[in-house]
Amino acid sequence: MRISVIGCGYLGAVHAAAMAELGHDVVGVDIDAAKVSMLAAGKAPFFEPRLPEVLASALASGRLTFSTDLAAVHGASIHFVAVGTPQSKDSYAADLTYVDAAIEGLLPFLSEGDLVVGKSTVPVGTAERLSAVLAQSGTGASLAWNPEFLREGFAVKDTVEPDRLVYGVGDAADVAKLDEVYAQALAAGTPRIVTDYATAELVKVAANAFLATKISFINAMAEIAEVTGADVTALADAIGHDARIGRRFLNAGVGFGGGCLPKDIRAFTARAEELGRGESVAFLKEVDAINMRRRDRVAELAVQALDGAVLGKKVAVLGVTFKPHSDDVRDSPALDVAVKLKGLGADVVVTDPEGLDNARTRHPQLLYTQMTEEALRHADLAVLVTEWPEYVELDPVHVAEIVRGRHIIDARNVLDPAAWKAAGWDYTGLGRA
């Protein structure tokens, strides 16, 4: 099929490259000339495993092109809108400026039978409003909402081999068009849910709200464990054997971050209040509050580990991205912890395999190094905040030889406490005895 993708950020670039790799002819459009130039040259503007290879293959095939000119979408029959919906500057609500601009920009190039497909995460009710815009435009194009469920670090796989496909449609005829787009995934047995606009919009935010709630629940249990002497990891293992609960996303630690979960649950809360049903999701405010408290808790534990004498002490912060296998530092707990410790007077040195450039742009006051050992050398305290494999696999005996103080805070509960203690370390986990 001939497809256009409007917006070539994290979601759009991955979607465009993956669709071309599946055999479609794709043009990606973005107003950022530098980003478009990089993508056209086969360079991913962010770190995502497998994307460079898929991007290079799709470009070499001739099925993928990029442009800054919306007119390049002419001839495409399916138009995916994959622009950002950031949190508004003055409220928790989602900023739909880019979504509205994308739809308006597409109107002159739409033809009878074209399908505009929303991928962006939007407040419920947005698709109904945009469908009316298309209907009033006289273009003959229709709208569907097809939410994304990408996990950073696995985005290519999640696009090519999704665990489910959700179509929110206003016209049953549009189902066949989307089936053609996703023919390979459907042939492989991917479940497909066809529903209305509102349900499709709610699927993504409801999923994120549930995951955020599960993470904050176990972190709330960690807060109780810390004052009772219980071990939250053993607790999670025990309740995780209950099939109704499950073990995944029950890892206590410094909490969630990134460009989706925090802003999506806040936007969901704001939209529910607009609908007069704020009480229905009022618990999400506490979910958010618990999550933010865990960052403060890590800073408190750092102060305790240094016996209250933080000023001038070298603190090695291991990891700055919100999760491993990504360079994304948006709302990153790791970066937040580093900034808090710097504000307390510590000499903070941050290391990360992929996220240093993005972190340096946001917080140039911190010291950064690509070398893990350089960050750890003569450190008074080490804080593991992002569970990159190279940090999880550190040898406590070797590290003990290069630091000044054998104090480590495991803010993800991923290290072996016994091994670190045996090597002479003062080990502190979150919610662990």
Beta strands, then each sheet from edge to edge (+ up, - down):
strand 1: 2-6
strand 2: 25-29
strand 3: 64-67
strand 4: 78-81
strand 5: 115-118
strand 6: 142-145
strand 7: 165-169
strand 8: 192-195
strand 9: 314-318
strand 10: 347-351
strand 11: 367-369
strand 12: 381-384
strand 13: 407-410
strand 14: 426-429
sheet 1: 3+ 2+ 1+ 4+ 5+ 6+ 7- 8-
sheet 2: 11+ 10+ 9+ 12+ 13+ 14+
end
